[in-house]
Amino acid sequence: MPGIAYKLVILLKAREGLSPEAFADAWLSLDASCPIAADGLVRTVFDRPLRGTSPIANAPNAPYDAALETWWRRESDAVDWAASREFEERWLPQRMALLAARPAAIGGPPQVIWEREQPAGSSPVTVLALPVALRSLRFQQFVDHWTGPHAELALGDPHTKKRLVRLEDTPAPTAPPVQFDTTRFDGIGAITFESAEALAASFSSDYYREHLAPDEPRFTDSTLSAAILTRGTDLRNFSSRS
């Protein structure tokens, strides 16, 4: 997506008594009547959870029920939206009845590592990876390994490019807008496969067990990292506009 400088991912926890499925349906219904209204917004995707455990060996299930991915032309556009009366008086209050707590967020410059056109008729699924860097690494060392050698390993599997649709890593060098709760995660990765079967084949493969899984602890803390298995719904996409 050209013209994108910042990605903000809002992490959502459903209130007690509301199942993740019911929460996702209610959120999508609310978004249809009360979407984000802000300058500089390029795209929004709602990621609803899928049942099952995280497929990433060193990242267990995260304590969230869904996520909202947003892409912006500038970081200041996202900050301005979060500080606006529209956000504080309309967008967030209408959603708090669905939430267990104020939403958390992760933000940073997105890096599209690899992508291809989504096959017609496919039903893609996305793993949202929430890594925490090893304390022994400087932040830039963590980013360099994550988006460099680790991404190269992921794409080195001869079957990956037949299964994968998009790989996007978003390191988070700074805290999100103050209106959101912070997390200890150092970024968020969005790994989208063309189907649940393609995802399962990749993470159950010998290649993953022998190459990718052993590399994860070289740059992430497996006791703190997490992941969410989701299916995305594209809510708004202005990336084709000038």
C-alpha positions as CSV (number, residue, x, y, z in Angstrom):
1,M,0.0,0.0,0.0
2,P,1.8,3.2,-1.2
3,G,1.6,6.3,1.0
4,I,1.6,4.4,4.3
5,A,3.9,5.6,7.1
6,Y,2.2,4.2,10.2
7,K,0.2,1.2,11.3
8,L,-1.9,1.2,14.5
9,V,-3.2,-2.2,15.7
10,I,-5.9,-1.9,18.4
11,L,-6.1,-5.0,20.7
12,L,-9.5,-5.9,22.0
13,K,-10.8,-7.9,25.0
14,A,-14.5,-8.8,25.2
15,R,-16.4,-8.1,28.4
16,E,-17.2,-11.0,30.6
17,G,-20.2,-13.0,29.5
18,L,-19.8,-12.1,25.8
19,S,-18.3,-14.8,23.7
20,P,-15.6,-13.9,21.2
21,E,-18.0,-14.8,18.3
22,A,-20.8,-12.7,19.7
23,F,-18.3,-9.9,20.4
24,A,-17.0,-10.0,16.8
25,D,-20.5,-9.9,15.3
26,A,-21.5,-7.0,17.5
27,W,-18.3,-5.1,16.6
28,L,-18.8,-5.5,12.9
29,S,-22.4,-4.3,13.3
30,L,-21.4,-1.3,15.2
31,D,-18.6,-0.5,12.7
32,A,-21.2,-0.4,9.9
33,S,-23.0,2.4,11.6
34,C,-20.1,4.1,13.4
35,P,-16.8,3.7,11.4
36,I,-13.6,5.5,12.1
37,A,-13.9,9.0,10.7
38,A,-10.5,10.6,10.3
39,D,-8.2,12.2,7.8
40,G,-5.2,10.2,6.7
41,L,-6.8,6.8,7.3
42,V,-6.0,4.4,4.4
43,R,-7.3,1.0,5.4
44,T,-9.0,-0.8,8.3
45,V,-9.3,-4.6,8.9
46,F,-11.1,-6.3,11.7
47,D,-9.5,-9.5,12.8
48,R,-12.0,-11.9,14.5
49,P,-10.6,-14.8,16.4
50,L,-10.6,-18.4,15.2
51,R,-10.9,-21.3,17.7
52,G,-7.7,-23.1,18.4
53,T,-4.2,-22.5,19.8
54,S,-1.5,-20.3,18.5
55,P,0.5,-22.2,15.8
56,I,3.7,-20.4,16.7
57,A,5.9,-22.7,18.9
58,N,7.3,-19.9,21.0
59,A,4.2,-17.6,21.3
60,P,1.1,-18.9,23.1
61,N,-2.4,-17.5,22.8
62,A,-2.6,-13.8,23.6
63,P,-5.1,-12.5,26.1
64,Y,-7.2,-10.7,23.5
65,D,-10.3,-11.6,21.6
66,A,-9.8,-9.6,18.4
67,A,-7.9,-6.8,16.8
68,L,-8.5,-3.8,14.6
69,E,-5.6,-3.1,12.1
70,T,-5.5,0.5,10.8
71,W,-3.0,2.0,8.3
72,W,-2.3,5.7,8.1
73,R,-0.6,8.1,5.8
74,R,1.3,9.7,8.8
75,E,1.7,8.8,12.4
76,S,0.4,12.2,13.3
77,D,-2.9,11.3,11.6
78,A,-3.4,8.4,14.0
79,V,-2.4,10.5,16.9
80,D,-4.8,13.3,15.9
81,W,-7.7,10.8,15.6
82,A,-7.0,9.3,19.0
83,A,-6.9,12.8,20.5
84,S,-10.1,14.0,18.8
85,R,-13.6,14.6,20.2
86,E,-14.8,12.1,17.5
87,F,-12.7,9.4,19.2
88,E,-13.4,10.3,22.9
89,E,-17.0,11.2,22.6
90,R,-18.3,8.9,19.9
91,W,-16.1,6.1,18.6
92,L,-14.8,4.7,21.8
93,P,-17.8,5.2,24.1
94,Q,-20.0,3.3,21.7
95,R,-17.6,0.4,21.9
96,M,-16.8,0.3,25.6
97,A,-20.1,-1.6,26.3
98,L,-18.5,-4.5,24.4
99,L,-15.1,-4.3,26.1
100,A,-13.7,-5.6,29.3
101,A,-11.3,-2.7,29.5
102,R,-10.0,0.2,27.5
103,P,-8.3,-1.2,24.4
104,A,-4.5,-1.5,24.1
105,A,-2.6,-0.7,21.0
106,I,0.7,-1.2,19.2
107,G,2.0,1.2,16.5
108,G,4.9,1.7,14.2
109,P,6.1,1.8,10.6
110,P,4.8,-1.3,8.8
111,Q,7.2,-3.3,6.6
112,V,5.6,-5.5,3.9
113,I,8.2,-8.3,3.6
114,W,6.3,-10.2,0.9
115,E,2.9,-10.4,-0.7
116,R,1.0,-11.7,-3.7
117,E,-2.5,-11.3,-5.1
118,Q,-5.1,-13.2,-3.0
119,P,-6.4,-16.2,-5.0
120,A,-10.0,-15.9,-6.1
121,G,-12.3,-17.9,-3.9
122,S,-9.8,-18.3,-1.1
123,S,-10.6,-17.9,2.6
124,P,-7.5,-16.4,4.1
125,V,-6.5,-16.6,7.8
126,T,-4.0,-14.4,9.7
127,V,-1.7,-15.1,12.6
128,L,-1.0,-11.9,14.5
129,A,2.4,-12.4,16.2
130,L,3.1,-10.2,19.2
131,P,6.9,-10.6,19.9
132,V,8.8,-9.4,22.9
133,A,12.5,-8.9,22.2
134,L,15.2,-10.7,24.2
135,R,16.4,-8.3,26.9
136,S,20.0,-9.0,25.7
137,L,19.3,-7.3,22.3
138,R,19.0,-3.7,21.5
139,F,15.7,-2.8,19.9
140,Q,17.3,-2.3,16.4
141,Q,19.1,-5.7,16.7
142,F,15.7,-7.3,17.4
143,V,14.1,-5.5,14.4
144,D,17.0,-6.4,12.1
145,H,16.8,-10.1,13.0
146,W,13.0,-10.2,12.8
147,T,12.7,-8.5,9.5
148,G,15.9,-9.9,8.1
149,P,17.2,-13.4,8.8
150,H,14.0,-14.7,10.3
151,A,11.8,-13.4,7.5
152,E,14.3,-14.9,5.0
153,L,14.0,-18.3,6.8
154,A,10.2,-18.1,6.6
155,L,10.3,-17.4,2.9
156,G,13.0,-20.1,2.4
157,D,10.5,-22.9,2.7
158,P,9.9,-24.0,-1.0
159,H,6.1,-24.2,-0.2
160,T,5.7,-20.9,1.6
161,K,5.0,-18.7,-1.4
162,K,2.3,-21.1,-2.6
163,R,0.6,-20.9,0.8
164,L,1.3,-17.3,2.0
165,V,-0.6,-14.3,0.8
166,R,1.1,-11.5,2.8
167,L,3.8,-11.1,5.4
168,E,3.9,-7.7,7.2
169,D,6.1,-6.8,10.2
170,T,5.5,-3.7,12.3
171,P,8.2,-2.9,14.8
172,A,7.0,-0.6,17.6
173,P,9.8,1.8,18.6
174,T,7.5,4.1,20.5
175,A,4.4,3.9,22.6
176,P,1.0,4.1,20.9
177,P,-1.2,7.2,21.4
178,V,-1.8,7.9,25.1
179,Q,-5.5,7.2,24.7
180,F,-4.7,3.5,24.5
181,D,-3.3,1.1,27.1
182,T,0.3,0.1,26.3
183,T,1.6,-3.4,26.1
184,R,5.0,-5.0,26.6
185,F,5.1,-6.2,23.0
186,D,7.8,-4.8,20.7
187,G,5.8,-5.0,17.5
188,I,3.2,-7.0,15.7
189,G,3.5,-9.3,12.7
190,A,0.6,-10.1,10.4
191,I,1.1,-13.5,8.6
192,T,-1.7,-14.2,6.2
193,F,-2.2,-17.6,4.5
194,E,-4.6,-18.3,1.7
195,S,-6.5,-20.8,3.9
196,A,-6.6,-22.5,7.3
197,E,-5.3,-25.6,5.6
198,A,-2.3,-23.7,4.2
199,L,-1.5,-22.3,7.6
200,A,-1.7,-25.7,9.3
201,A,0.5,-27.3,6.6
202,S,3.2,-24.6,7.1
203,F,3.3,-24.7,10.9
204,S,3.2,-28.5,11.1
205,S,6.0,-28.9,8.5
206,D,9.5,-30.3,9.2
207,Y,10.8,-27.0,7.8
208,Y,9.1,-25.0,10.4
209,R,10.1,-27.4,13.3
210,E,13.7,-27.6,12.1
211,H,14.4,-24.0,10.9
212,L,11.8,-21.4,12.0
213,A,10.9,-22.6,15.5
214,P,14.5,-22.9,16.7
215,D,15.2,-19.4,15.4
216,E,12.3,-17.7,17.4
217,P,14.2,-17.8,20.8
218,R,17.2,-16.2,19.2
219,F,15.5,-12.8,19.1
220,T,12.2,-13.2,21.1
221,D,11.3,-14.0,24.7
222,S,9.1,-17.0,24.5
223,T,7.7,-16.5,28.0
224,L,6.3,-13.1,27.1
225,S,5.6,-13.3,23.3
226,A,2.1,-14.2,22.2
227,A,-0.1,-14.6,19.1
228,I,-3.7,-14.5,17.9
229,L,-5.2,-16.7,15.2
230,T,-7.7,-14.7,13.2
231,R,-9.7,-14.2,10.1
232,G,-9.7,-10.7,8.7
233,T,-12.6,-8.6,7.4
234,D,-11.6,-5.7,5.2
235,L,-13.8,-2.8,6.5
236,R,-12.4,0.1,4.5
237,N,-9.7,0.4,1.9
238,F,-8.8,3.8,0.4
239,S,-5.3,2.8,-0.8
240,S,-6.3,2.9,-4.5
241,R,-7.2,6.6,-4.2
242,S,-4.8,9.3,-5.0
